[in-house]
Amino acid sequence: MQLTDLFQRDKSVISRHINNIFKEKELNLGATVANFATVQLEGGREVERNIEFFNLDVIISVGYRIKSQRGTQFRIWANKILKDFLIKGYSINEQRLRQQNEQLRELQESVKLTYTNYSLPFWGRVGDGAFLLTSSTPSSHHLCHL
C-alpha cells in the first residue's frame, strides 16, 4: 500500500513530512529506507526505476505528523495500542490471534484424526510434570506421571 493511499494525502505532502523526519534527525535514513529497482513500461519502452520502501518507523512518524481524517484515525488507533501496551504490558493483534486460533483448530483436528486412526501414545506436559497418555480408545485414557 502507498502512504498516499493510507493517509489520503498528495505525494508532495507525504514527501515533505518524510524529508522533515530525516532533516530533524527523528529517524536515520539508512536504517529506515530500502531502495529496490523495478522495471516499468513507459511509452512502450522498459525503464528501470529505483523505488524507496519505508519501514514501519517511517509510517508511524508520518502518521503522527499528517493532517487528514485518516491521519487522525491512525493516531487514535496507534495511541490505543500504545496505551494498552503500557497499561497491560502487552498488546493483542486480534486478526492474527483469530488466524492462529484457526490454525490451532486445524492442527487439533489433524492430531485427533491421527490419534483415532493410529492410537498412538501422546507425550505432554501438565504444569511441571510430564505425562504419557496411552489408550486404545479415547474414553479410557491412562495417565502415567513421570
mmCIF file of the C-alpha atoms, coordinates in Angstrom:
data_MODEL
# 
_entry.id   MODEL 
# 
loop_
_atom_site.group_PDB 
_atom_site.id 
_atom_site.type_symbol 
_atom_site.label_atom_id 
_atom_site.label_alt_id 
_atom_site.label_comp_id 
_atom_site.label_asym_id 
_atom_site.label_entity_id 
_atom_site.label_seq_id 
_atom_site.pdbx_PDB_ins_code 
_atom_site.Cartn_x 
_atom_site.Cartn_y 
_atom_site.Cartn_z 
_atom_site.occupancy 
_atom_site.B_iso_or_equiv 
_atom_site.pdbx_formal_charge 
_atom_site.auth_seq_id 
_atom_site.auth_comp_id 
_atom_site.auth_asym_id 
_atom_site.auth_atom_id 
_atom_site.pdbx_PDB_model_num 
ATOM 1   C CA . MET A 1 1   ? 0.000   0.000   0.000   1.00 0.00 ? 1   MET A CA 1 
ATOM 2   C CA . GLN A 1 2   ? 1.180   3.501   -0.752  1.00 0.00 ? 2   GLN A CA 1 
ATOM 3   C CA . LEU A 1 3   ? 1.465   6.088   2.011   1.00 0.00 ? 3   LEU A CA 1 
ATOM 4   C CA . THR A 1 4   ? -0.616  8.440   -0.148  1.00 0.00 ? 4   THR A CA 1 
ATOM 5   C CA . ASP A 1 5   ? -3.459  5.895   -0.062  1.00 0.00 ? 5   ASP A CA 1 
ATOM 6   C CA . LEU A 1 6   ? -3.051  5.122   3.624   1.00 0.00 ? 6   LEU A CA 1 
ATOM 7   C CA . PHE A 1 7   ? -3.218  8.751   4.753   1.00 0.00 ? 7   PHE A CA 1 
ATOM 8   C CA . GLN A 1 8   ? -5.254  10.092  1.805   1.00 0.00 ? 8   GLN A CA 1 
ATOM 9   C CA . ARG A 1 9   ? -2.860  12.939  1.037   1.00 0.00 ? 9   ARG A CA 1 
ATOM 10  C CA . ASP A 1 10  ? -0.867  14.004  -2.044  1.00 0.00 ? 10  ASP A CA 1 
ATOM 11  C CA . LYS A 1 11  ? 2.605   12.652  -2.668  1.00 0.00 ? 11  LYS A CA 1 
ATOM 12  C CA . SER A 1 12  ? 4.089   16.128  -2.139  1.00 0.00 ? 12  SER A CA 1 
ATOM 13  C CA . VAL A 1 13  ? 2.610   16.314  1.386   1.00 0.00 ? 13  VAL A CA 1 
ATOM 14  C CA . ILE A 1 14  ? 3.900   12.849  2.304   1.00 0.00 ? 14  ILE A CA 1 
ATOM 15  C CA . SER A 1 15  ? 7.337   13.629  0.819   1.00 0.00 ? 15  SER A CA 1 
ATOM 16  C CA . ARG A 1 16  ? 7.581   16.892  2.783   1.00 0.00 ? 16  ARG A CA 1 
ATOM 17  C CA . HIS A 1 17  ? 6.844   15.061  6.044   1.00 0.00 ? 17  HIS A CA 1 
ATOM 18  C CA . ILE A 1 18  ? 9.355   12.317  5.245   1.00 0.00 ? 18  ILE A CA 1 
ATOM 19  C CA . ASN A 1 19  ? 12.058  14.855  4.357   1.00 0.00 ? 19  ASN A CA 1 
ATOM 20  C CA . ASN A 1 20  ? 11.412  16.710  7.637   1.00 0.00 ? 20  ASN A CA 1 
ATOM 21  C CA . ILE A 1 21  ? 11.586  13.458  9.621   1.00 0.00 ? 21  ILE A CA 1 
ATOM 22  C CA . PHE A 1 22  ? 15.127  12.872  8.304   1.00 0.00 ? 22  PHE A CA 1 
ATOM 23  C CA . LYS A 1 23  ? 16.144  16.568  8.380   1.00 0.00 ? 23  LYS A CA 1 
ATOM 24  C CA . GLU A 1 24  ? 15.154  16.801  12.061  1.00 0.00 ? 24  GLU A CA 1 
ATOM 25  C CA . LYS A 1 25  ? 17.012  13.516  12.735  1.00 0.00 ? 25  LYS A CA 1 
ATOM 26  C CA . GLU A 1 26  ? 13.875  11.876  14.139  1.00 0.00 ? 26  GLU A CA 1 
ATOM 27  C CA . LEU A 1 27  ? 14.898  8.760   12.190  1.00 0.00 ? 27  LEU A CA 1 
ATOM 28  C CA . ASN A 1 28  ? 18.045  7.563   10.428  1.00 0.00 ? 28  ASN A CA 1 
ATOM 29  C CA . LEU A 1 29  ? 17.607  7.396   6.648   1.00 0.00 ? 29  LEU A CA 1 
ATOM 30  C CA . GLY A 1 30  ? 19.901  4.387   6.192   1.00 0.00 ? 30  GLY A CA 1 
ATOM 31  C CA . ALA A 1 31  ? 18.125  2.354   8.848   1.00 0.00 ? 31  ALA A CA 1 
ATOM 32  C CA . THR A 1 32  ? 14.572  3.025   7.686   1.00 0.00 ? 32  THR A CA 1 
ATOM 33  C CA . VAL A 1 33  ? 14.631  3.140   3.873   1.00 0.00 ? 33  VAL A CA 1 
ATOM 34  C CA . ALA A 1 34  ? 15.413  0.441   1.322   1.00 0.00 ? 34  ALA A CA 1 
ATOM 35  C CA . ASN A 1 35  ? 15.768  1.055   -2.409  1.00 0.00 ? 35  ASN A CA 1 
ATOM 36  C CA . PHE A 1 36  ? 14.592  -1.578  -4.863  1.00 0.00 ? 36  PHE A CA 1 
ATOM 37  C CA . ALA A 1 37  ? 14.929  -1.461  -8.627  1.00 0.00 ? 37  ALA A CA 1 
ATOM 38  C CA . THR A 1 38  ? 11.762  -2.070  -10.602 1.00 0.00 ? 38  THR A CA 1 
ATOM 39  C CA . VAL A 1 39  ? 11.079  -2.108  -14.322 1.00 0.00 ? 39  VAL A CA 1 
ATOM 40  C CA . GLN A 1 40  ? 8.148   -0.082  -15.638 1.00 0.00 ? 40  GLN A CA 1 
ATOM 41  C CA . LEU A 1 41  ? 6.714   0.328   -19.128 1.00 0.00 ? 41  LEU A CA 1 
ATOM 42  C CA . GLU A 1 42  ? 6.748   3.974   -20.173 1.00 0.00 ? 42  GLU A CA 1 
ATOM 43  C CA . GLY A 1 43  ? 5.784   4.951   -23.699 1.00 0.00 ? 43  GLY A CA 1 
ATOM 44  C CA . GLY A 1 44  ? 6.310   1.429   -24.989 1.00 0.00 ? 44  GLY A CA 1 
ATOM 45  C CA . ARG A 1 45  ? 9.812   1.055   -23.540 1.00 0.00 ? 45  ARG A CA 1 
ATOM 46  C CA . GLU A 1 46  ? 11.074  -0.536  -20.355 1.00 0.00 ? 46  GLU A CA 1 
ATOM 47  C CA . VAL A 1 47  ? 12.553  1.872   -17.827 1.00 0.00 ? 47  VAL A CA 1 
ATOM 48  C CA . GLU A 1 48  ? 14.286  0.826   -14.627 1.00 0.00 ? 48  GLU A CA 1 
ATOM 49  C CA . ARG A 1 49  ? 13.433  2.971   -11.609 1.00 0.00 ? 49  ARG A CA 1 
ATOM 50  C CA . ASN A 1 50  ? 14.631  2.827   -8.016  1.00 0.00 ? 50  ASN A CA 1 
ATOM 51  C CA . ILE A 1 51  ? 11.679  2.806   -5.638  1.00 0.00 ? 51  ILE A CA 1 
ATOM 52  C CA . GLU A 1 52  ? 12.027  3.741   -1.969  1.00 0.00 ? 52  GLU A CA 1 
ATOM 53  C CA . PHE A 1 53  ? 10.377  1.439   0.559   1.00 0.00 ? 53  PHE A CA 1 
ATOM 54  C CA . PHE A 1 54  ? 9.930   2.776   4.084   1.00 0.00 ? 54  PHE A CA 1 
ATOM 55  C CA . ASN A 1 55  ? 9.820   0.656   7.205   1.00 0.00 ? 55  ASN A CA 1 
ATOM 56  C CA . LEU A 1 56  ? 7.193   0.862   9.942   1.00 0.00 ? 56  LEU A CA 1 
ATOM 57  C CA . ASP A 1 57  ? 9.098   3.581   11.838  1.00 0.00 ? 57  ASP A CA 1 
ATOM 58  C CA . VAL A 1 58  ? 8.659   5.998   8.924   1.00 0.00 ? 58  VAL A CA 1 
ATOM 59  C CA . ILE A 1 59  ? 4.979   5.124   8.519   1.00 0.00 ? 59  ILE A CA 1 
ATOM 60  C CA . ILE A 1 60  ? 4.342   5.775   12.228  1.00 0.00 ? 60  ILE A CA 1 
ATOM 61  C CA . SER A 1 61  ? 6.267   9.060   12.137  1.00 0.00 ? 61  SER A CA 1 
ATOM 62  C CA . VAL A 1 62  ? 4.328   10.276  9.098   1.00 0.00 ? 62  VAL A CA 1 
ATOM 63  C CA . GLY A 1 63  ? 1.094   9.179   10.784  1.00 0.00 ? 63  GLY A CA 1 
ATOM 64  C CA . TYR A 1 64  ? 1.816   11.424  13.768  1.00 0.00 ? 64  TYR A CA 1 
ATOM 65  C CA . ARG A 1 65  ? 2.542   14.423  11.518  1.00 0.00 ? 65  ARG A CA 1 
ATOM 66  C CA . ILE A 1 66  ? -0.095  14.199  8.797   1.00 0.00 ? 66  ILE A CA 1 
ATOM 67  C CA . LYS A 1 67  ? -3.194  16.387  8.918   1.00 0.00 ? 67  LYS A CA 1 
ATOM 68  C CA . SER A 1 68  ? -6.051  14.356  7.463   1.00 0.00 ? 68  SER A CA 1 
ATOM 69  C CA . GLN A 1 69  ? -9.023  12.367  8.681   1.00 0.00 ? 69  GLN A CA 1 
ATOM 70  C CA . ARG A 1 70  ? -7.058  9.157   8.064   1.00 0.00 ? 70  ARG A CA 1 
ATOM 71  C CA . GLY A 1 71  ? -4.108  10.623  9.976   1.00 0.00 ? 71  GLY A CA 1 
ATOM 72  C CA . THR A 1 72  ? -6.422  11.266  12.914  1.00 0.00 ? 72  THR A CA 1 
ATOM 73  C CA . GLN A 1 73  ? -7.819  7.727   12.695  1.00 0.00 ? 73  GLN A CA 1 
ATOM 74  C CA . PHE A 1 74  ? -4.264  6.381   12.620  1.00 0.00 ? 74  PHE A CA 1 
ATOM 75  C CA . ARG A 1 75  ? -3.274  8.357   15.728  1.00 0.00 ? 75  ARG A CA 1 
ATOM 76  C CA . ILE A 1 76  ? -6.374  7.170   17.625  1.00 0.00 ? 76  ILE A CA 1 
ATOM 77  C CA . TRP A 1 77  ? -5.542  3.552   16.701  1.00 0.00 ? 77  TRP A CA 1 
ATOM 78  C CA . ALA A 1 78  ? -1.817  3.907   17.489  1.00 0.00 ? 78  ALA A CA 1 
ATOM 79  C CA . ASN A 1 79  ? -2.495  5.608   20.829  1.00 0.00 ? 79  ASN A CA 1 
ATOM 80  C CA . LYS A 1 80  ? -4.892  2.805   21.828  1.00 0.00 ? 80  LYS A CA 1 
ATOM 81  C CA . ILE A 1 81  ? -2.271  0.158   21.027  1.00 0.00 ? 81  ILE A CA 1 
ATOM 82  C CA . LEU A 1 82  ? 0.445   2.076   22.897  1.00 0.00 ? 82  LEU A CA 1 
ATOM 83  C CA . LYS A 1 83  ? -1.811  2.720   25.897  1.00 0.00 ? 83  LYS A CA 1 
ATOM 84  C CA . ASP A 1 84  ? -2.827  -0.961  26.060  1.00 0.00 ? 84  ASP A CA 1 
ATOM 85  C CA . PHE A 1 85  ? 0.819   -1.976  25.958  1.00 0.00 ? 85  PHE A CA 1 
ATOM 86  C CA . LEU A 1 86  ? 1.859   0.477   28.672  1.00 0.00 ? 86  LEU A CA 1 
ATOM 87  C CA . ILE A 1 87  ? -1.024  -0.449  30.987  1.00 0.00 ? 87  ILE A CA 1 
ATOM 88  C CA . LYS A 1 88  ? -1.224  -4.212  30.389  1.00 0.00 ? 88  LYS A CA 1 
ATOM 89  C CA . GLY A 1 89  ? 2.376   -4.875  29.411  1.00 0.00 ? 89  GLY A CA 1 
ATOM 90  C CA . TYR A 1 90  ? 1.268   -6.411  26.117  1.00 0.00 ? 90  TYR A CA 1 
ATOM 91  C CA . SER A 1 91  ? -0.929  -5.737  23.123  1.00 0.00 ? 91  SER A CA 1 
ATOM 92  C CA . ILE A 1 92  ? -3.006  -8.155  21.084  1.00 0.00 ? 92  ILE A CA 1 
ATOM 93  C CA . ASN A 1 93  ? -3.290  -8.310  17.316  1.00 0.00 ? 93  ASN A CA 1 
ATOM 94  C CA . GLU A 1 94  ? -6.856  -9.651  17.172  1.00 0.00 ? 94  GLU A CA 1 
ATOM 95  C CA . GLN A 1 95  ? -6.707  -10.531 13.470  1.00 0.00 ? 95  GLN A CA 1 
ATOM 96  C CA . ARG A 1 96  ? -3.502  -12.531 13.928  1.00 0.00 ? 96  ARG A CA 1 
ATOM 97  C CA . LEU A 1 97  ? -4.955  -14.181 17.035  1.00 0.00 ? 97  LEU A CA 1 
ATOM 98  C CA . ARG A 1 98  ? -8.046  -15.289 15.069  1.00 0.00 ? 98  ARG A CA 1 
ATOM 99  C CA . GLN A 1 99  ? -5.807  -16.694 12.306  1.00 0.00 ? 99  GLN A CA 1 
ATOM 100 C CA . GLN A 1 100 ? -3.653  -18.557 14.807  1.00 0.00 ? 100 GLN A CA 1 
ATOM 101 C CA . ASN A 1 101 ? -6.739  -19.930 16.577  1.00 0.00 ? 101 ASN A CA 1 
ATOM 102 C CA . GLU A 1 102 ? -7.972  -21.270 13.241  1.00 0.00 ? 102 GLU A CA 1 
ATOM 103 C CA . GLN A 1 103 ? -4.565  -22.880 12.596  1.00 0.00 ? 103 GLN A CA 1 
ATOM 104 C CA . LEU A 1 104 ? -4.659  -24.398 16.084  1.00 0.00 ? 104 LEU A CA 1 
ATOM 105 C CA . ARG A 1 105 ? -8.135  -25.858 15.426  1.00 0.00 ? 105 ARG A CA 1 
ATOM 106 C CA . GLU A 1 106 ? -6.855  -27.382 12.175  1.00 0.00 ? 106 GLU A CA 1 
ATOM 107 C CA . LEU A 1 107 ? -3.857  -28.887 13.977  1.00 0.00 ? 107 LEU A CA 1 
ATOM 108 C CA . GLN A 1 108 ? -6.070  -30.232 16.758  1.00 0.00 ? 108 GLN A CA 1 
ATOM 109 C CA . GLU A 1 109 ? -8.328  -31.850 14.180  1.00 0.00 ? 109 GLU A CA 1 
ATOM 110 C CA . SER A 1 110 ? -5.305  -33.358 12.454  1.00 0.00 ? 110 SER A CA 1 
ATOM 111 C CA . VAL A 1 111 ? -3.961  -34.716 15.759  1.00 0.00 ? 111 VAL A CA 1 
ATOM 112 C CA . LYS A 1 112 ? -7.418  -36.059 16.624  1.00 0.00 ? 112 LYS A CA 1 
ATOM 113 C CA . LEU A 1 113 ? -7.566  -37.901 13.285  1.00 0.00 ? 113 LEU A CA 1 
ATOM 114 C CA . THR A 1 114 ? -4.064  -39.274 13.797  1.00 0.00 ? 114 THR A CA 1 
ATOM 115 C CA . TYR A 1 115 ? -4.891  -40.402 17.337  1.00 0.00 ? 115 TYR A CA 1 
ATOM 116 C CA . THR A 1 116 ? -8.144  -42.033 16.211  1.00 0.00 ? 116 THR A CA 1 
ATOM 117 C CA . ASN A 1 117 ? -6.530  -43.779 13.257  1.00 0.00 ? 117 ASN A CA 1 
ATOM 118 C CA . TYR A 1 118 ? -3.331  -44.991 14.898  1.00 0.00 ? 118 TYR A CA 1 
ATOM 119 C CA . SER A 1 119 ? -3.947  -44.988 18.667  1.00 0.00 ? 119 SER A CA 1 
ATOM 120 C CA . LEU A 1 120 ? -0.512  -43.503 19.272  1.00 0.00 ? 120 LEU A CA 1 
ATOM 121 C CA . PRO A 1 121 ? 0.607   -42.684 22.819  1.00 0.00 ? 121 PRO A CA 1 
ATOM 122 C CA . PHE A 1 122 ? 0.768   -38.952 23.500  1.00 0.00 ? 122 PHE A CA 1 
ATOM 123 C CA . TRP A 1 123 ? 3.527   -37.233 25.460  1.00 0.00 ? 123 TRP A CA 1 
ATOM 124 C CA . GLY A 1 124 ? 2.628   -33.905 27.029  1.00 0.00 ? 124 GLY A CA 1 
ATOM 125 C CA . ARG A 1 125 ? 3.224   -31.596 29.954  1.00 0.00 ? 125 ARG A CA 1 
ATOM 126 C CA . VAL A 1 126 ? 0.882   -30.572 32.724  1.00 0.00 ? 126 VAL A CA 1 
ATOM 127 C CA . GLY A 1 127 ? 2.340   -27.920 34.994  1.00 0.00 ? 127 GLY A CA 1 
ATOM 128 C CA . ASP A 1 128 ? 5.849   -29.090 35.811  1.00 0.00 ? 128 ASP A CA 1 
ATOM 129 C CA . GLY A 1 129 ? 5.167   -32.826 35.448  1.00 0.00 ? 129 GLY A CA 1 
ATOM 130 C CA . ALA A 1 130 ? 5.420   -34.823 32.251  1.00 0.00 ? 130 ALA A CA 1 
ATOM 131 C CA . PHE A 1 131 ? 2.851   -37.470 31.477  1.00 0.00 ? 131 PHE A CA 1 
ATOM 132 C CA . LEU A 1 132 ? 2.241   -40.211 28.940  1.00 0.00 ? 132 LEU A CA 1 
ATOM 133 C CA . LEU A 1 133 ? -1.301  -40.692 27.692  1.00 0.00 ? 133 LEU A CA 1 
ATOM 134 C CA . THR A 1 134 ? -1.902  -44.233 26.492  1.00 0.00 ? 134 THR A CA 1 
ATOM 135 C CA . SER A 1 135 ? -5.098  -45.869 25.396  1.00 0.00 ? 135 SER A CA 1 
ATOM 136 C CA . SER A 1 136 ? -6.577  -47.838 22.577  1.00 0.00 ? 136 SER A CA 1 
ATOM 137 C CA . THR A 1 137 ? -9.848  -45.950 22.917  1.00 0.00 ? 137 THR A CA 1 
ATOM 138 C CA . PRO A 1 138 ? -10.268 -42.205 23.565  1.00 0.00 ? 138 PRO A CA 1 
ATOM 139 C CA . SER A 1 139 ? -12.602 -42.825 26.522  1.00 0.00 ? 139 SER A CA 1 
ATOM 140 C CA . SER A 1 140 ? -10.185 -44.985 28.562  1.00 0.00 ? 140 SER A CA 1 
ATOM 141 C CA . HIS A 1 141 ? -7.069  -42.803 28.989  1.00 0.00 ? 141 HIS A CA 1 
ATOM 142 C CA . HIS A 1 142 ? -4.329  -43.824 31.371  1.00 0.00 ? 142 HIS A CA 1 
ATOM 143 C CA . LEU A 1 143 ? -2.020  -41.161 32.743  1.00 0.00 ? 143 LEU A CA 1 
ATOM 144 C CA . CYS A 1 144 ? 1.470   -42.117 33.778  1.00 0.00 ? 144 CYS A CA 1 
ATOM 145 C CA . HIS A 1 145 ? 3.144   -39.345 35.768  1.00 0.00 ? 145 HIS A CA 1 
ATOM 146 C CA . LEU A 1 146 ? 6.903   -39.248 35.283  1.00 0.00 ? 146 LEU A CA 1 
# 
